Amino acid sequence: MRKFAVIGLGRFGRKLATALTMSEAEVIAIDQNREIVEEMRDEVSLAVRLDSTDEDALLAQGVDKVDVAIVGIGQGGRSFESSILTVVNLKTMGVPLIYARAETLIQGQVLSKVGATEVIYPEIESAQRWAYKLITPQITDKLDFAPGYSIASMAAPESFNEQTVADLQLRQKYRVNLVSIKRGEKSGNADEIINVPLAETIIYQGDILMVAGKDADLARLPHE
């Protein structure tokens, strides 16, 4: 079982700690607010009140033994300074993976320089996801696998109905690759999975297509 430390139990940290616990991970939840820590005691493996800028306090709770640490401390006032010192402590203690929350790109650059493995931008990323969702209603689900590249699922629109993979020319017209097809009701074989679509494979309206490519190219796929 992987062991996580979530430091900073604001809205982001609390949701993350709870979600990790529900996924059967061992979670140490840390905050300086006694009331918040008490509320989290039954939600995670261990909830403790301590100052994460104090390396000895972190060591006393075994934070040096975790596989992953997430620093979710708020960024207002002196909180950003606390985030920096906490990341430095975690790096010094030898925690293998350190994720740090930042509200701005400049804060993220600072946290990366002091030792964060990766920076999380909840506000920025949430806005970007919603913007993409609003301008690409044809995309029902999306998994990022590299900056600017994704694997996405979409329901085949009416304009795709009864056309073959060769007819649609997805690669030539849109620069996206068709990975697999899950059949819809119109095909007569609902829920059948075609893992290797061939050029002659016929697509029906409502089939779920798994496609991969640049986000900008996926956004160009038709939805009617």
C-alpha positions as CSV (number, residue, x, y, z in Angstrom):
1,M,0.0,0.0,0.0
2,R,1.4,3.4,-1.0
3,K,1.7,6.0,1.7
4,F,0.9,9.6,1.2
5,A,1.3,12.8,3.3
6,V,-1.2,15.6,2.5
7,I,0.1,18.8,4.1
8,G,-2.4,21.7,4.3
9,L,-6.1,20.8,4.8
10,G,-7.9,23.5,3.0
11,R,-10.6,22.7,0.5
12,F,-8.1,21.2,-2.0
13,G,-6.1,19.2,0.6
14,R,-9.1,17.8,2.4
15,K,-10.7,16.6,-0.8
16,L,-7.5,15.1,-2.0
17,A,-6.8,13.3,1.4
18,T,-10.3,11.9,1.4
19,A,-10.1,10.7,-2.2
20,L,-6.8,9.0,-1.6
21,T,-8.1,7.2,1.5
22,M,-11.2,6.0,-0.5
23,S,-8.7,4.6,-3.0
24,E,-7.3,2.5,-0.1
25,A,-4.1,4.5,0.3
26,E,-2.5,5.2,3.6
27,V,-2.8,8.9,4.3
28,I,-1.2,11.2,6.9
29,A,-3.2,14.4,6.9
30,I,-1.4,17.5,8.4
31,D,-2.5,21.0,9.3
32,Q,-1.9,23.6,12.0
33,N,-5.6,24.1,12.6
34,R,-6.7,21.9,15.5
35,E,-10.4,22.0,14.5
36,I,-9.7,20.9,10.9
37,V,-7.4,18.1,12.1
38,E,-10.1,16.8,14.5
39,E,-12.7,16.8,11.7
40,M,-10.3,14.7,9.6
41,R,-9.4,12.0,12.1
42,D,-12.1,9.6,11.0
43,E,-11.5,10.3,7.3
44,V,-7.8,9.3,6.9
45,S,-5.3,6.9,8.4
46,L,-3.7,9.6,10.6
47,A,-4.5,13.3,11.1
48,V,-2.0,15.3,13.0
49,R,-1.6,19.0,14.0
50,L,1.9,20.3,13.5
51,D,4.0,23.0,11.8
52,S,5.3,21.5,8.5
53,T,8.1,24.1,8.5
54,D,9.5,22.1,11.5
55,E,11.5,19.2,10.1
56,D,11.8,17.4,13.5
57,A,8.0,17.5,13.8
58,L,7.6,15.9,10.3
59,L,10.2,13.2,11.2
60,A,8.4,12.4,14.4
61,Q,5.3,11.5,12.4
62,G,7.2,9.4,9.9
63,V,6.6,11.7,7.0
64,D,10.1,10.8,5.8
65,K,8.8,7.3,5.1
66,V,6.0,8.3,2.8
67,D,6.1,7.6,-1.0
68,V,4.5,10.8,-2.0
69,A,3.9,14.2,-0.3
70,I,1.4,16.8,-1.4
71,V,1.9,20.3,-0.1
72,G,-1.5,22.0,-0.4
73,I,-0.9,24.9,1.9
74,G,-2.8,28.1,0.9
75,Q,-0.8,30.8,-0.8
76,G,-2.0,34.0,0.9
77,G,0.2,36.1,3.3
78,R,3.0,34.0,4.8
79,S,1.5,30.8,3.7
80,F,3.6,30.8,0.5
81,E,6.7,31.0,2.7
82,S,5.5,28.0,4.6
83,S,5.0,26.1,1.4
84,I,8.5,26.8,0.3
85,L,10.0,25.7,3.7
86,T,7.9,22.6,3.7
87,V,9.0,21.6,0.3
88,V,12.6,22.1,1.3
89,N,12.1,20.0,4.4
90,L,10.5,17.2,2.4
91,K,13.4,17.3,-0.1
92,T,16.0,17.2,2.7
93,M,14.2,14.2,4.3
94,G,14.4,12.3,1.0
95,V,10.7,12.0,0.1
96,P,10.8,10.6,-3.4
97,L,7.8,12.5,-4.9
98,I,6.8,16.0,-3.8
99,Y,3.8,17.7,-5.4
100,A,3.1,21.3,-4.4
101,R,0.0,23.5,-5.0
102,A,0.5,26.9,-6.5
103,E,-2.0,29.6,-7.5
104,T,0.3,31.4,-10.0
105,L,3.0,30.3,-12.5
106,I,5.6,32.4,-10.6
107,Q,4.8,30.6,-7.4
108,G,5.1,27.3,-9.2
109,Q,8.5,28.2,-10.6
110,V,9.8,29.0,-7.1
111,L,8.4,25.7,-5.7
112,S,10.0,23.7,-8.5
113,K,13.4,25.4,-7.9
114,V,13.4,24.5,-4.2
115,G,12.6,20.8,-4.8
116,A,9.0,20.1,-5.9
117,T,8.8,17.2,-8.3
118,E,5.7,18.7,-9.9
119,V,3.5,21.7,-9.3
120,I,-0.3,21.5,-9.2
121,Y,-2.4,24.5,-10.3
122,P,-6.0,23.6,-9.2
123,E,-7.5,27.0,-10.2
124,I,-5.7,27.3,-13.5
125,E,-6.2,23.6,-14.5
126,S,-9.9,23.7,-13.5
127,A,-10.5,26.8,-15.7
128,Q,-8.6,25.2,-18.6
129,R,-10.7,22.0,-18.3
130,W,-13.9,23.9,-18.2
131,A,-12.9,26.0,-21.2
132,Y,-12.0,22.9,-23.2
133,K,-15.3,21.3,-22.2
134,L,-17.3,24.3,-23.2
135,I,-15.7,24.6,-26.6
136,T,-15.6,20.8,-27.4
137,P,-19.0,19.4,-26.4
138,Q,-18.3,16.4,-28.6
139,I,-15.6,15.2,-26.2
140,T,-17.2,13.3,-23.4
141,D,-14.0,12.3,-21.5
142,K,-10.3,13.2,-21.8
143,L,-7.0,11.9,-20.4
144,D,-3.9,14.0,-20.8
145,F,-0.8,12.0,-21.5
146,A,1.6,14.8,-22.4
147,P,1.4,18.6,-22.4
148,G,-1.1,19.5,-25.1
149,Y,-1.8,15.8,-26.1
150,S,-4.7,13.7,-24.9
151,I,-6.7,10.5,-25.4
152,A,-10.4,11.3,-25.6
153,S,-13.7,9.6,-26.1
154,M,-16.5,11.0,-28.3
155,A,-19.8,9.8,-29.5
156,A,-19.8,9.4,-33.3
157,P,-21.9,12.3,-34.7
158,E,-24.6,11.9,-37.4
159,S,-22.1,12.9,-40.1
160,F,-20.0,9.8,-39.3
161,N,-23.0,7.4,-39.6
162,E,-22.4,4.4,-41.9
163,Q,-19.0,5.6,-43.1
164,T,-15.9,3.5,-43.0
165,V,-12.7,4.4,-41.1
166,A,-11.1,5.0,-44.5
167,D,-14.0,7.3,-45.6
168,L,-13.6,9.5,-42.5
169,Q,-9.9,10.1,-43.0
170,L,-9.5,11.2,-39.4
171,R,-5.7,11.2,-39.6
172,Q,-5.6,13.1,-42.9
173,K,-8.4,15.7,-42.1
174,Y,-7.9,16.2,-38.4
175,R,-4.5,14.8,-37.5
176,V,-6.0,12.5,-34.8
177,N,-5.7,8.7,-34.5
178,L,-8.6,6.3,-33.9
179,V,-7.6,3.9,-31.1
180,S,-10.8,1.9,-30.5
181,I,-14.5,1.8,-31.0
182,K,-17.3,0.8,-28.5
183,R,-20.4,0.0,-30.4
184,G,-23.6,1.9,-29.8
185,E,-27.3,0.9,-30.3
186,K,-27.4,1.7,-34.1
187,S,-24.7,-0.8,-34.9
188,G,-26.8,-3.8,-33.7
189,N,-23.9,-5.0,-31.5
190,A,-24.2,-2.6,-28.6
191,D,-21.1,-2.6,-26.2
192,E,-18.9,-4.6,-28.6
193,I,-15.3,-3.4,-28.4
194,I,-13.2,-3.1,-31.5
195,N,-9.6,-2.6,-30.3
196,V,-8.1,-2.5,-33.8
197,P,-10.4,-0.7,-36.2
198,L,-9.6,-1.5,-39.8
199,A,-9.9,0.7,-42.8
200,E,-13.1,-1.1,-43.8
201,T,-14.7,-0.9,-40.3
202,I,-18.0,0.9,-40.5
203,I,-18.8,3.5,-37.9
204,Y,-22.4,4.2,-36.8
205,Q,-23.9,7.3,-35.1
206,G,-23.6,6.9,-31.3
207,D,-20.6,4.6,-31.4
208,I,-18.0,5.7,-28.8
209,L,-14.7,6.5,-30.5
210,M,-11.5,6.6,-28.6
211,V,-9.2,9.1,-30.3
212,A,-5.7,10.5,-29.6
213,G,-3.9,13.6,-30.7
214,K,-3.2,17.2,-29.9
215,D,-5.9,19.0,-27.9
216,A,-6.2,21.6,-30.6
217,D,-6.8,18.9,-33.3
218,L,-9.3,17.0,-31.1
219,A,-11.2,20.2,-30.7
220,R,-11.7,20.4,-34.5
221,L,-13.6,17.1,-34.6
222,P,-17.2,17.5,-35.7
223,H,-20.1,17.1,-33.2
224,E,-23.0,17.1,-35.7
